[in-house]
Amino acid sequence: MAELAGQRILLMGLGSFGGGLGCARWLIDQGADVTVTDLRSREDLQEGIEDLEGARLVLGEHNPADFTATDLVVVNPAVPHPWNNTLLQAAVAAGAALTTEIALLTARIDRRRCIGITGTAGKSTTAAMTHHLLRAAGVDARLGGNIGGSLLCDLDTMGPDTWVVLELSSAQLHWLGREPGWSPGIAGTTNIAPNHLDWHETESHYRDSKAVIHRFQDARDTFIRGESCDPITETLRVPGEHNRRNAGMALELARRVIPDIHPACLSSFPGLPHRLCAVGTHSPPRFYDDSKATTPEATLLALEAFPDPSRIHLIAGGYDKGVSLESIARRCEQLAGLYTIGATGPALADAAGGSCTPCETLERAVARALPRMRSGDVLLLSPGCASWDQFSDYRQRGRRFTTLVSDPVSTQDGSAVPTSSSID
């Protein structure tokens, strides 16, 4: 795959976070004969498509003929069960190789100068904190992987002293585990709990994929587990004991590069959008967007970030990934309110019992919650589920929540949602 000029390359799925677009642009720049295929239409994709001049676009479908007339297929990691995908099987039978954007990147960077971070919860924040610490210490550090975008387009600006910090998902690691196998020189796992069983099919496959983060390391490499790291005691702008633990792990990882980095550097870390992020202009904050919390464990961590659960109005539910939400339901009696939405909403409401408020949609949930909030209460969107049943991704869900708590709108049942100022 080193020489891509002139190769017929099929990019399967642009994705929603910029990795596919960045990869396609980079492949075009390498002189490859690029075809981009995506099940979404041009109208659904819109943003970024105009930048793919030079690529052939097959949108709204996957044409089987494209998969048997190519040298290389770059598979979006979101494609589920790739080992059973008939289109990919046909490509391999016709002599094509398979790869991913992240594998194209890792083949072109020094693994000894790469920090890779995975886990069920906290990997994005830990990766961003690690990157923040390195930058604060004057290190030329780049942040990429599952956090969005593609570092392929940055390769020309990376020098011998550049460090790369990668957030790596279980799907990305599955692909990196294929022969010959790749692990970063410095690796960390925040925690592991059942997740993405709709993609992996079994918990054991999920765990095996996560283990790729350190499977191909050698004696010179470093592997750090989140539970072995002490939480930092310095003040952070992001709330919660779990974020102190994330910061502790980030500090341990960054110290493998710069041993004397001080944790106070993290006091300026602003947090990441949609990850327990305060929205609105209230002081103290009243509304928190934690739309990136797509597992029950992440939701429980968000709840524990606040001192008094009886002041929390929680909005939860969404796309069904086949993971039990019982742990969220059991918290219902401790909360000021639980408002369920999405495909998992009915089951979550049934498990939570009579004190739960089934709402179906985010609009209705906000409309029900706002009038019930007292001074000192918070409204927390921390769904514990993916967003794909009602939104294109967690970012759209989070942005919608921010709009709902900031501006008056009409919900689907016709009730008016008050502005945030009306409940001060």
Backbone hydrogen bonds, N-H to C=O, Kabsch-Sander energy under -0.5 kcal/mol:
donor,donor_aa,acceptor,acceptor_aa,energy
4,L,2,A,-0.8
6,G,31,G,-2.3
7,Q,4,L,-2.0
9,I,7,Q,-0.7
9,I,33,D,-2.6
10,L,72,L,-2.9
11,L,9,I,-0.6
11,L,35,T,-3.1
12,M,10,L,-0.7
12,M,74,V,-2.7
13,G,11,L,-0.9
13,G,37,T,-2.9
20,G,14,L,-1.1
22,G,18,G,-2.5
23,C,19,G,-2.3
24,A,20,G,-2.6
25,R,21,L,-2.4
26,W,22,G,-2.2
27,L,23,C,-2.7
28,I,24,A,-2.2
29,D,25,R,-2.2
30,Q,26,W,-1.4
31,G,28,I,-1.6
32,A,27,L,-2.0
33,D,7,Q,-3.1
34,V,32,A,-1.0
35,T,9,I,-2.6
36,V,56,R,-3.1
37,T,11,L,-2.7
37,T,35,T,-0.5
38,D,58,V,-2.0
45,L,41,S,-2.0
46,Q,42,R,-3.0
47,E,45,L,-1.2
49,I,46,Q,-1.7
50,E,46,Q,-0.6
51,D,48,G,-1.7
52,L,49,I,-2.0
55,A,52,L,-2.1
56,R,34,V,-2.7
58,V,36,V,-3.2
59,L,57,L,-0.5
60,G,38,D,-1.7
60,G,40,R,-1.6
61,E,38,D,-1.1
66,D,63,N,-1.8
67,F,63,N,-0.7
67,F,64,P,-0.8
68,T,64,P,-0.7
68,T,65,A,-0.6
69,A,66,D,-0.7
71,D,8,R,-2.3
72,L,8,R,-1.6
73,V,97,A,-2.7
74,V,10,L,-2.8
74,V,72,L,-0.5
75,V,73,V,-0.8
75,V,99,T,-3.2
76,N,12,M,-2.2
79,V,76,N,-2.1
81,H,199,W,-1.0
84,N,81,H,-2.4
85,N,82,P,-0.8
89,Q,85,N,-2.4
90,A,86,T,-2.1
91,A,87,L,-1.9
92,V,88,L,-2.3
93,A,89,Q,-2.3
94,A,90,A,-1.4
95,G,92,V,-1.7
96,A,91,A,-2.6
97,A,71,D,-2.2
99,T,73,V,-2.4
104,L,100,T,-2.1
105,L,101,E,-1.8
106,T,102,I,-2.8
107,A,103,A,-1.6
108,R,105,L,-2.3
109,I,106,T,-0.8
111,R,109,I,-0.7
113,R,110,D,-1.9
114,C,111,R,-1.2
115,I,164,V,-2.9
116,G,114,C,-0.5
116,G,186,I,-2.7
117,I,166,L,-2.8
118,T,188,G,-2.4
120,T,191,N,-2.3
126,T,122,G,-2.6
127,A,123,K,-2.3
128,A,124,S,-2.5
129,M,125,T,-2.7
130,T,126,T,-2.4
131,H,127,A,-2.4
132,H,128,A,-2.4
133,L,129,M,-2.5
134,L,130,T,-2.2
135,R,131,H,-2.4
136,A,132,H,-2.4
137,A,133,L,-1.3
138,G,135,R,-1.7
139,V,134,L,-2.7
141,A,139,V,-1.2
142,R,163,W,-2.4
144,G,165,V,-2.5
146,N,167,E,-3.6
148,G,145,G,-1.7
149,G,17,F,-2.8
153,C,150,S,-0.6
154,D,151,L,-1.6
155,L,152,L,-1.3
157,T,154,D,-1.7
158,M,154,D,-0.5
158,M,155,L,-1.2
162,T,159,G,-1.5
163,W,140,D,-2.7
164,V,113,R,-2.2
165,V,142,R,-3.5
166,L,115,I,-3.1
166,L,164,V,-0.5
167,E,144,G,-2.4
168,L,117,I,-2.9
168,L,166,L,-0.6
173,L,169,S,-2.3
174,H,170,S,-2.0
175,W,171,A,-1.7
176,L,172,Q,-2.0
177,G,173,L,-1.4
178,R,175,W,-1.4
181,G,178,R,-2.0
182,W,176,L,-1.5
185,G,111,R,-2.9
186,I,114,C,-1.9
187,A,222,T,-2.6
188,G,116,G,-2.0
189,T,224,I,-2.0
190,T,118,T,-2.5
198,D,321,K,-0.5
199,W,196,H,-1.0
200,H,196,H,-2.6
201,E,197,L,-1.9
202,T,200,H,-0.9
206,Y,202,T,-1.6
207,R,203,E,-2.6
208,D,204,S,-2.6
209,S,205,H,-2.2
210,K,206,Y,-2.2
211,A,207,R,-1.9
212,V,209,S,-1.4
213,I,210,K,-1.7
214,H,211,A,-1.7
215,R,211,A,-1.2
216,F,212,V,-0.7
217,Q,214,H,-1.6
221,D,218,D,-2.0
222,T,185,G,-2.6
224,I,187,A,-2.5
226,G,189,T,-2.8
228,S,225,R,-1.5
229,C,226,G,-1.8
232,I,244,R,-1.5
237,R,269,F,-0.5
244,R,240,G,-1.1
245,R,241,E,-1.9
246,N,242,H,-2.6
247,A,243,N,-2.3
248,G,244,R,-2.0
249,M,245,R,-2.2
250,A,246,N,-2.6
251,L,247,A,-2.4
252,E,248,G,-1.9
253,L,249,M,-2.4
254,A,250,A,-2.8
255,R,251,L,-2.1
256,R,253,L,-1.2
257,V,254,A,-1.9
258,I,254,A,-2.6
261,I,258,I,-1.7
265,C,262,H,-1.9
266,L,263,P,-2.3
267,S,264,A,-1.8
268,S,265,C,-0.9
269,F,266,L,-1.7
275,R,272,L,-1.5
277,C,289,D,-2.4
279,V,287,F,-2.4
287,F,279,V,-0.6
288,Y,379,L,-2.4
289,D,277,C,-3.0
290,D,288,Y,-0.8
290,D,381,L,-2.4
292,K,274,H,-3.0
293,A,290,D,-2.4
294,T,292,K,-1.5
299,T,295,T,-1.8
300,L,296,P,-2.5
301,L,297,E,-2.0
302,A,298,A,-1.9
303,L,299,T,-2.3
304,E,300,L,-2.0
305,A,301,L,-0.6
305,A,302,A,-1.0
306,F,303,L,-1.3
311,R,308,D,-1.9
312,I,309,P,-1.9
313,H,311,R,-0.5
313,H,378,V,-2.8
314,L,312,I,-0.6
314,L,337,G,-2.9
315,I,380,L,-2.8
316,A,314,L,-0.5
316,A,339,Y,-2.1
317,G,383,P,-2.2
319,Y,386,A,-2.6
321,K,319,Y,-0.8
328,I,325,L,-0.8
329,A,325,L,-2.2
330,R,326,E,-2.3
331,R,328,I,-1.4
332,C,329,A,-1.5
334,Q,331,R,-1.4
335,L,331,R,-0.8
335,L,332,C,-1.3
336,A,309,P,-0.8
336,A,312,I,-1.8
337,G,312,I,-1.3
338,L,355,S,-0.5
339,Y,314,L,-3.0
340,T,338,L,-0.5
340,T,357,T,-1.6
341,I,316,A,-2.0
342,G,360,E,-2.7
344,T,318,G,-2.0
345,G,342,G,-1.2
348,L,344,T,-2.4
349,A,345,G,-2.8
350,D,346,P,-2.5
351,A,347,A,-2.3
352,A,348,L,-1.9
353,G,349,A,-1.8
356,C,353,G,-1.6
357,T,338,L,-3.1
359,C,340,T,-2.3
360,E,340,T,-1.1
361,T,359,C,-2.8
365,A,361,T,-1.9
366,V,362,L,-2.4
367,A,363,E,-2.2
368,R,364,R,-2.3
369,A,365,A,-2.2
370,L,366,V,-2.4
372,R,369,A,-1.2
373,M,369,A,-0.7
373,M,370,L,-1.3
377,D,374,R,-2.3
378,V,311,R,-2.7
379,L,286,R,-2.9
380,L,313,H,-3.1
380,L,378,V,-0.6
381,L,288,Y,-2.5
381,L,379,L,-0.5
382,S,315,I,-1.7
382,S,380,L,-0.9
384,G,293,A,-2.1
385,C,293,A,-0.7
386,A,319,Y,-0.6
390,Q,387,S,-1.8
391,F,387,S,-2.7
397,R,393,D,-1.7
398,G,394,Y,-2.5
399,R,395,R,-2.7
400,R,396,Q,-2.2
401,F,397,R,-2.0
402,T,398,G,-2.3
403,T,399,R,-2.2
404,L,400,R,-2.4
405,V,401,F,-2.0
406,S,402,T,-0.5
406,S,403,T,-1.0
407,D,403,T,-2.4
409,V,417,V,-0.5
411,T,409,V,-0.5
411,T,415,S,-2.1
414,G,411,T,-2.0
417,V,409,V,-2.3
422,S,419,T,-1.1
423,I,420,S,-1.3
424,D,421,S,-1.2
